[in-house]
Amino acid sequence: MATIFSKQNVFLLLLIVMVLLAKLIPFHESYNQYFNLAGFIDWGIAVIFLLYGLKLNLKEVVKDVSNWKLHLLIQSGTFIIFPLLALIFYPFVKDSEYFNLWLSVFFLASLPSTVSSSVVMVSIAKGNVTSAIFNASISGIIGIIMTPLLMSFFLTANSEGGNQTEIIEQLLLKVLLPIILGILLNPFFKKWVTKYANIISEFDRLIILLIVYESFSTAFLENVFVSVPALVFVVLAFSVIFLFFTTYFILKLIATKLKFKPKDIITATFCGSKKSLVHGSLFLLVLGIPNDQKVLFLLPVMIYHSFQLFYVSWLASYLSKKSAVVEVQEII
């Protein structure tokens, strides 16, 4: 398990390196004659979702359908409780200069759960791993509809012209079509995907790192950060941490009231409070967020991703030790 954490820590460091690289050597449009970065990222997005469809274990999904109360609570946490908590603050910012700041946090709140780290953390904490796999997989699929739907209520009013047709086309071509193709090809390439699972996960990370580099390059070249005070970063950090803990404890309270087993409570709280940097980075491009706002929308997702990795990995280890002590006491 130490290997997993060191891998995640290296990725977080690489994210910081990409930001620094964007500051020192930003990617100018003229560089496209040597390497088309935007085009490579576009194809990369489609490949990620194709691989996501190839990795989707439909047998596991079908097998765990019966635990519907747990699934309903997790998905409610991801797509109802989380966005509602962000919506509470909407009346205070809707006509103010802080609207885009709020919208960037709402973007985070609208995202689906992570896949790999959710399953890993639940496994360490000795939760219900099968349900974690089911919900992590199904969350990404629901997110294809729910994230753009939730964002559409505010993006159309905020964007120039709000070209919804283009957004739908991007979703179909870059997200939905590759996933369907991946699911159809799953029986033929399942062994290949399993064999090269590590390389595939590295490709996911590569595309995210390139998206971060491209977005921050644009921000530095257009002097976006000149108009973004340090207070904004502090507000974003406190906002996302507040959302995490509030969602986590609401899910824990509901799961306890419904008399879930301890393993299911762990799965509900871990999976329902997670947000995906992969989907956040990809939807940032698919939803047509203006270039000068991409960094603002990416920041809450990056802060949340870093926080959930460090805190939830500690929490998972703590729950694992606590569970081991209980088991020893029961034996004695």
C-alpha positions as CSV (number, residue, x, y, z in Angstrom):
1,M,0.0,0.0,0.0
2,A,3.0,2.3,0.6
3,T,3.7,2.1,-3.1
4,I,0.2,3.4,-4.0
5,F,0.7,6.4,-1.7
6,S,4.1,7.2,-3.0
7,K,2.7,7.0,-6.5
8,Q,0.0,9.4,-5.6
9,N,2.4,11.7,-3.9
10,V,4.7,11.8,-7.0
11,F,1.6,12.7,-9.1
12,L,0.8,15.6,-6.8
13,L,4.4,16.8,-7.0
14,L,4.2,16.5,-10.8
15,L,1.0,18.7,-10.8
16,I,3.0,21.4,-9.0
17,V,5.9,20.9,-11.5
18,M,3.5,21.5,-14.4
19,V,2.3,24.8,-12.9
20,L,5.9,25.9,-12.4
21,L,6.8,24.8,-16.0
22,A,3.8,26.8,-17.3
23,K,5.2,29.8,-15.5
24,L,8.8,29.4,-16.7
25,I,8.1,28.0,-20.2
26,P,4.5,28.7,-21.1
27,F,3.1,27.0,-24.3
28,H,2.7,29.6,-27.0
29,E,0.4,29.1,-30.0
30,S,3.4,29.3,-32.3
31,Y,4.7,26.0,-30.7
32,N,1.8,24.2,-32.4
33,Q,3.8,23.9,-35.6
34,Y,6.1,21.6,-33.7
35,F,3.6,19.8,-31.5
36,N,-0.2,20.3,-31.5
37,L,-0.8,20.2,-27.7
38,A,-4.5,20.9,-27.8
39,G,-5.0,18.3,-30.5
40,F,-3.1,15.7,-28.5
41,I,-5.2,16.5,-25.4
42,D,-8.4,16.2,-27.4
43,W,-7.5,12.7,-28.7
44,G,-6.2,11.8,-25.2
45,I,-9.6,12.6,-23.7
46,A,-11.3,10.3,-26.2
47,V,-8.8,7.5,-25.5
48,I,-9.2,7.9,-21.7
49,F,-13.0,7.3,-22.0
50,L,-12.4,4.5,-24.5
51,L,-10.1,2.8,-21.9
52,Y,-12.7,3.5,-19.2
53,G,-15.3,1.6,-21.2
54,L,-12.8,-1.3,-21.7
55,K,-12.0,-1.4,-18.0
56,L,-15.7,-1.4,-16.9
57,N,-16.5,-4.7,-15.4
58,L,-20.2,-5.2,-16.2
59,K,-20.3,-8.5,-14.3
60,E,-19.2,-6.7,-11.1
61,V,-21.8,-4.0,-11.7
62,V,-24.7,-6.4,-12.3
63,K,-23.6,-8.6,-9.3
64,D,-23.9,-5.7,-6.8
65,V,-27.2,-4.1,-8.0
66,S,-29.2,-5.6,-5.1
67,N,-27.5,-3.3,-2.5
68,W,-29.6,-0.5,-3.8
69,K,-29.9,1.6,-0.6
70,L,-26.1,2.0,-0.3
71,H,-25.8,2.8,-4.1
72,L,-28.7,5.4,-3.8
73,L,-27.0,7.1,-0.8
74,I,-23.6,7.3,-2.5
75,Q,-24.9,8.7,-5.7
76,S,-27.1,11.1,-3.8
77,G,-24.0,12.3,-1.9
78,T,-22.1,12.8,-5.2
79,F,-24.8,14.5,-7.3
80,I,-27.4,15.9,-4.9
81,I,-26.0,16.6,-1.4
82,F,-22.7,18.0,-2.7
83,P,-24.2,20.4,-5.3
84,L,-27.0,21.5,-2.8
85,L,-24.4,22.5,-0.3
86,A,-22.7,24.7,-2.9
87,L,-26.1,26.1,-4.0
88,I,-26.8,27.4,-0.5
89,F,-24.3,30.2,-1.2
90,Y,-25.7,31.1,-4.7
91,P,-28.1,33.8,-3.5
92,F,-25.2,35.7,-1.9
93,V,-23.0,35.7,-5.1
94,K,-25.3,35.6,-8.1
95,D,-25.1,39.3,-8.9
96,S,-21.6,39.9,-7.5
97,E,-18.0,39.8,-8.8
98,Y,-17.6,36.5,-6.9
99,F,-20.0,34.6,-9.2
100,N,-17.3,32.9,-11.2
101,L,-15.5,31.9,-8.0
102,W,-18.7,30.3,-6.7
103,L,-19.3,28.7,-10.1
104,S,-15.8,27.1,-10.0
105,V,-16.7,25.5,-6.6
106,F,-20.1,24.4,-8.0
107,F,-18.2,22.8,-10.9
108,L,-16.3,20.7,-8.4
109,A,-19.6,19.8,-6.6
110,S,-21.1,18.6,-9.8
111,L,-18.3,16.2,-10.7
112,P,-18.6,12.3,-10.4
113,S,-16.6,10.3,-7.9
114,T,-13.1,8.9,-8.5
115,V,-12.6,5.3,-9.7
116,S,-9.2,3.9,-8.6
117,S,-8.6,5.9,-5.4
118,S,-12.1,5.3,-4.1
119,V,-11.7,1.5,-4.4
120,V,-8.2,1.6,-3.0
121,M,-9.2,3.7,0.0
122,V,-12.3,1.6,0.8
123,S,-10.1,-1.6,0.5
124,I,-7.6,-0.2,3.0
125,A,-10.3,0.9,5.4
126,K,-11.8,-2.6,5.2
127,G,-15.1,-1.4,3.7
128,N,-17.4,-3.0,1.1
129,V,-15.0,-3.2,-1.9
130,T,-17.5,-4.7,-4.4
131,S,-20.0,-1.8,-3.8
132,A,-17.1,0.6,-4.1
133,I,-16.2,-0.8,-7.5
134,F,-19.9,-0.6,-8.6
135,N,-20.4,3.0,-7.4
136,A,-17.1,4.3,-8.7
137,S,-17.9,2.8,-12.1
138,I,-21.5,3.9,-12.2
139,S,-20.7,7.4,-11.0
140,G,-18.6,8.2,-14.0
141,I,-21.4,7.1,-16.3
142,I,-24.0,9.2,-14.4
143,G,-21.6,12.1,-14.4
144,I,-21.7,12.2,-18.2
145,I,-25.3,13.4,-17.9
146,M,-25.4,15.0,-14.5
147,T,-22.3,17.2,-14.6
148,P,-23.2,19.0,-17.8
149,L,-26.9,19.2,-16.8
150,L,-26.1,20.8,-13.4
151,M,-23.6,23.2,-15.0
152,S,-26.0,24.1,-17.8
153,F,-28.2,26.0,-15.4
154,F,-25.4,28.6,-14.8
155,L,-23.1,28.3,-17.8
156,T,-25.7,29.4,-20.4
157,A,-26.4,32.5,-18.4
158,N,-22.7,33.2,-17.9
159,S,-21.1,32.3,-21.2
160,E,-21.0,34.3,-24.4
161,G,-23.9,32.9,-26.4
162,G,-23.8,29.6,-24.5
163,N,-23.4,27.2,-27.4
164,Q,-25.2,24.2,-26.0
165,T,-25.2,22.3,-29.3
166,E,-21.4,22.4,-29.4
167,I,-21.2,21.2,-25.8
168,I,-23.5,18.2,-26.6
169,E,-21.4,17.4,-29.7
170,Q,-18.2,17.4,-27.6
171,L,-19.9,15.2,-25.0
172,L,-21.0,12.7,-27.7
173,L,-17.7,12.6,-29.6
174,K,-15.2,12.8,-26.7
175,V,-17.0,11.0,-23.9
176,L,-20.2,9.0,-24.7
177,L,-19.1,7.4,-28.0
178,P,-15.7,6.2,-26.7
179,I,-17.2,4.7,-23.6
180,I,-19.9,2.8,-25.6
181,L,-17.1,1.6,-28.0
182,G,-15.0,0.5,-25.1
183,I,-17.9,-1.4,-23.5
184,L,-18.6,-3.2,-26.9
185,L,-14.9,-4.0,-27.3
186,N,-14.6,-5.1,-23.6
187,P,-14.9,-8.9,-24.3
188,F,-12.1,-8.8,-26.9
189,F,-9.6,-6.6,-25.1
190,K,-10.3,-7.5,-21.4
191,K,-7.1,-9.5,-21.0
192,W,-5.0,-6.7,-22.7
193,V,-6.5,-4.1,-20.4
194,T,-5.7,-6.2,-17.3
195,K,-2.2,-6.9,-18.5
196,Y,-1.4,-3.2,-19.2
197,A,-3.5,-1.7,-16.4
198,N,-0.4,0.2,-14.9
199,I,0.5,1.8,-18.3
200,I,-3.1,2.8,-18.9
201,S,-3.3,4.5,-15.5
202,E,-0.1,6.4,-16.3
203,F,-1.7,7.6,-19.6
204,D,-4.6,9.0,-17.6
205,R,-2.1,11.0,-15.5
206,L,-0.2,12.2,-18.5
207,I,-3.3,13.8,-20.1
208,I,-4.2,15.5,-16.8
209,L,-0.7,16.9,-16.4
210,L,-0.8,18.2,-20.0
211,I,-4.3,19.8,-19.4
212,V,-2.9,21.5,-16.2
213,Y,0.2,22.7,-18.1
214,E,-1.9,24.1,-21.1
215,S,-4.5,25.8,-18.8
216,F,-1.8,27.4,-16.6
217,S,0.2,28.4,-19.7
218,T,-2.8,30.3,-21.0
219,A,-3.4,31.9,-17.6
220,F,0.2,33.1,-17.3
221,L,0.4,34.4,-20.9
222,E,-2.8,36.3,-20.4
223,N,-1.9,37.6,-16.9
224,V,-5.0,36.0,-15.4
225,F,-3.3,35.8,-11.9
226,V,-2.8,39.6,-11.8
227,S,-6.6,39.9,-11.2
228,V,-6.7,36.9,-8.8
229,P,-5.8,38.0,-5.2
230,A,-4.2,35.6,-2.7
231,L,-7.5,35.7,-0.8
232,V,-9.2,33.8,-3.6
233,F,-6.9,30.7,-3.0
234,V,-7.6,30.8,0.7
235,V,-11.4,31.1,0.1
236,L,-11.3,28.2,-2.4
237,A,-9.3,26.0,0.0
238,F,-11.7,26.6,2.9
239,S,-14.7,26.1,0.6
240,V,-13.7,22.7,-0.7
241,I,-12.6,21.4,2.7
242,F,-15.9,22.6,4.2
243,L,-17.8,20.8,1.4
244,F,-15.8,17.6,2.0
245,F,-16.4,17.4,5.8
246,T,-20.1,18.4,5.6
247,T,-20.8,15.9,2.9
248,Y,-18.8,13.2,4.7
249,F,-20.7,13.7,8.0
250,I,-24.1,14.0,6.4
251,L,-23.5,10.6,4.6
252,K,-22.2,9.1,7.8
253,L,-25.3,10.3,9.7
254,I,-27.8,9.0,7.1
255,A,-25.9,5.6,6.8
256,T,-26.0,5.2,10.6
257,K,-29.7,6.1,10.8
258,L,-30.4,3.6,8.1
259,K,-28.5,1.0,10.2
260,F,-26.0,0.2,7.5
261,K,-23.2,-2.3,8.4
262,P,-19.9,-0.8,9.4
263,K,-18.4,-1.9,6.0
264,D,-21.2,-0.1,4.1
265,I,-20.9,3.1,6.2
266,I,-17.2,3.2,5.2
267,T,-18.1,2.8,1.5
268,A,-20.9,5.3,1.6
269,T,-18.7,8.0,3.2
270,F,-15.6,7.4,1.2
271,C,-17.3,7.0,-2.3
272,G,-20.0,9.7,-1.7
273,S,-17.5,12.4,-0.7
274,K,-14.9,11.8,-3.5
275,K,-14.5,13.9,-6.6
276,S,-12.6,13.1,-9.7
277,L,-9.7,15.1,-11.0
278,V,-9.8,13.1,-14.2
279,H,-13.4,14.0,-15.0
280,G,-12.8,17.6,-13.7
281,S,-9.9,18.1,-16.1
282,L,-11.7,16.6,-19.1
283,F,-15.1,18.3,-18.5
284,L,-13.2,21.6,-18.2
285,L,-12.5,21.3,-22.0
286,V,-15.7,19.5,-23.0
287,L,-18.0,22.1,-21.4
288,G,-16.4,24.9,-23.3
289,I,-15.2,26.9,-20.3
290,P,-13.5,30.1,-21.6
291,N,-9.7,30.0,-21.7
292,D,-9.3,32.9,-19.2
293,Q,-11.4,31.0,-16.7
294,K,-10.0,27.5,-17.0
295,V,-7.5,27.9,-14.2
296,L,-10.1,29.3,-11.8
297,F,-12.3,26.2,-12.5
298,L,-9.3,23.8,-12.2
299,L,-8.0,25.2,-8.9
300,P,-10.8,23.9,-6.6
301,V,-10.6,20.4,-8.3
302,M,-6.8,20.3,-7.8
303,I,-7.1,21.5,-4.1
304,Y,-9.8,19.0,-3.4
305,H,-7.9,16.2,-5.1
306,S,-4.8,16.8,-3.1
307,F,-6.7,17.2,0.2
308,Q,-8.8,14.0,-0.3
309,L,-5.7,11.9,-1.2
310,F,-3.8,13.0,1.9
311,Y,-6.7,13.1,4.4
312,V,-8.6,10.1,3.2
313,S,-5.5,7.9,3.0
314,W,-4.8,8.8,6.6
315,L,-8.4,8.1,7.6
316,A,-8.4,4.8,5.7
317,S,-5.3,3.6,7.6
318,Y,-6.8,4.8,10.9
319,L,-10.1,2.8,10.3
320,S,-8.1,-0.2,9.2
321,K,-6.1,-0.2,12.5
322,K,-9.3,0.4,14.5
323,S,-11.0,-2.6,12.7
324,A,-8.0,-4.8,13.4
325,V,-8.2,-4.0,17.1
326,V,-12.0,-4.8,17.2
327,E,-11.4,-8.1,15.5
328,V,-8.6,-9.1,18.0
329,Q,-10.9,-8.1,20.9
330,E,-13.7,-10.3,19.5
331,I,-11.3,-13.3,19.2
332,I,-10.2,-12.8,22.8
